[in-house]
């Protein structure tokens, strides 16, 4: 099951007026396995309550890498016998 499909179910349950626990139980009962957690549903419900019904992925603000991939690749290829610790 894709995460966007689960988010649609969360939105559906929200619009029905389900609580976080009810949503988790309803969604997981359908699929028999745990596809929704209290934390995930609570976070999504918070967004819905604020009026944000966008179901797409949002950026988590991960920092950009500080190493240039091309430089790293060149260095590793030039020193292929060295360990990762030695290269760092």
C-alpha positions in Angstrom: 0.0 0.0 0.0 1.3 3.4 -1.0 1.6 6.2 1.6 -0.6 8.5 -0.4 -3.4 5.8 -0.3 -3.0 5.7 3.5 -3.2 9.5 3.6 -6.5 9.4 1.7 -7.9 7.0 4.3 -6.7 9.3 7.1 -8.5 12.2 5.4 -11.6 10.1 5.0 -11.6 9.1 8.7 -10.9 12.7 9.7 -13.9 13.9 7.7 -16.0 11.2 9.5 -14.9 12.8 12.8 -12.8 9.9 14.0 -10.3 10.4 16.8 -6.6 9.5 16.4 -7.1 6.1 18.1 -10.2 5.4 16.1 -8.5 6.2 12.8 -5.5 4.0 13.6 -7.8 1.1 14.6 -10.1 1.5 11.6 -7.3 1.7 9.1 -5.2 -1.1 10.6 -8.3 -3.4 11.0 -8.9 -3.2 7.2 -5.4 -4.3 6.4 -4.9 -6.7 9.3 -1.3 -5.3 9.6 -0.2 -2.1 11.2 0.0 0.5 8.3 -0.9 3.5 10.5 0.6 4.5 13.8 -0.7 6.9 16.5 2.2 9.3 15.8 1.6 9.4 12.0 -2.1 9.8 12.3 -1.8 12.5 15.0 0.6 14.5 12.9 -1.7 14.3 9.8 -4.8 15.2 11.9 -3.0 18.3 13.1 -2.5 19.4 9.5 -6.1 18.6 8.7 -7.4 20.6 11.7 -5.3 23.6 10.5 -7.1 23.4 7.1 -4.1 21.9 5.2 -5.5 18.9 3.3 -2.5 18.5 1.0 -1.7 14.8 0.8 1.7 15.1 -0.8 5.1 14.6 0.8 6.5 17.6 2.5 10.2 18.4 2.9 11.7 17.4 6.2 14.4 20.0 5.9 17.3 17.6 5.6 20.6 19.4 5.3 22.3 19.3 2.0 25.5 17.3 1.8 28.7 19.2 2.3 30.7 16.9 0.0 30.7 17.3 -3.7 29.8 13.8 -5.1 32.1 14.2 -8.1 35.1 15.1 -6.0 34.3 12.2 -3.6 34.0 9.7 -6.5 37.3 10.9 -8.0 39.1 10.6 -4.7 37.8 7.1 -4.0 38.7 5.9 -7.5 42.2 7.4 -7.2 42.7 5.7 -3.8 40.7 2.5 -4.2 43.0 0.6 -1.9 42.4 2.9 1.1 39.6 2.3 3.6 36.7 4.7 4.2 38.3 5.7 7.5 41.6 6.5 5.7 39.8 8.5 3.0 37.9 10.6 5.6 
